[in-house]
Amino acid sequence: RIRYCIDDEATFPGQKDMKIGWNFIGLTELHLMPLDYVLYDAYWATGQPNLIGYSRVVSPLLNGDYWSYQRVENLQMVPFMEPTEGYWVFMINPGMLGGFSSTPIVEFEVPLPLGPLQ
């Protein structure tokens, strides 16, 4: 049986504390987004416009296509982040990552028919 369905009412976007060191994030949007757009809020440390926030982002091999992005001004193409995949972000200083929109998950049960599937 299916235990959860997604509600169609959007809620306030979430936020994530990005601590010094490695942080694991994922993209909940249903389309590709450029890395610099997704991590815009964490570019600088929270409340410190002169302190670097993140320095590196890694897409692990588990995503199917390994890549590593170093934060260097205008020296490389910015990769796209894909929906439903996870990424490691290394923070030099703590920051706050703001989300986009999120949809609440509400519990809802749908009984499946008994017997063999055809």
C-alpha positions, -999 to +999 in steps of 0.1 A: +000+000+000+010+036-006+016+054+027+021+090+016+008+114-010+020+149-017-004+178-008-009+204-036-007+234-013+027+251-012+041+261+021+068+284+032+103+274+019+126+256+042+160+266+054+191+247+064+219+257+087+252+251+069+278+243+095+316+245+090+327+214+071+307+190+049+270+194+046+247+172+025+219+188+005+194+179-021+174+197-047+136+193-043+127+213-075+116+191-104+140+207-129+177+213-133+191+244-115+226+260-118+247+254-087+254+291-081+216+298-080+209+269-056+237+279-033+232+317-036+225+322+001+255+302+012+279+321-011+289+343+019+289+334+056+256+344+073+258+381+083+294+384+071+295+397+035+333+395+034+336+359+046+334+330+021+306+306+027+310+275+006+343+266-011+335+233-029+306+211-040+308+174-049+284+153-068+292+118-057+295+089-081+263+075-066+245+102-087+258+086-118+280+114-129+308+124-105+320+160-106+336+185-082+332+222-083+357+246-068+345+281-060+368+302-083+356+334-098+348+330-136+373+303-143+350+274-149+315+266-160+290+263-133+274+228-132+237+221-129+222+203-099+196+177-107+164+170-088+163+141-063+201+138-062+223+146-032+254+169-031+282+175-006+289+212+001+320+222+021+316+253+042+346+274+052+323+295+075+288+288+088+259+300+067+222+296+060+208+280+029+173+292+020+150+268+002+126+275-027+091+261-023+082+229-005+050+209-004+040+192+028+036+154+028+005+142+044-002+106+054-028+089+031-033+052+026-044+036-006-051-001-003-036-022-031-055-051-045-047-085-031-033-113-052-007-116-079+000-086-101-008-090-138 
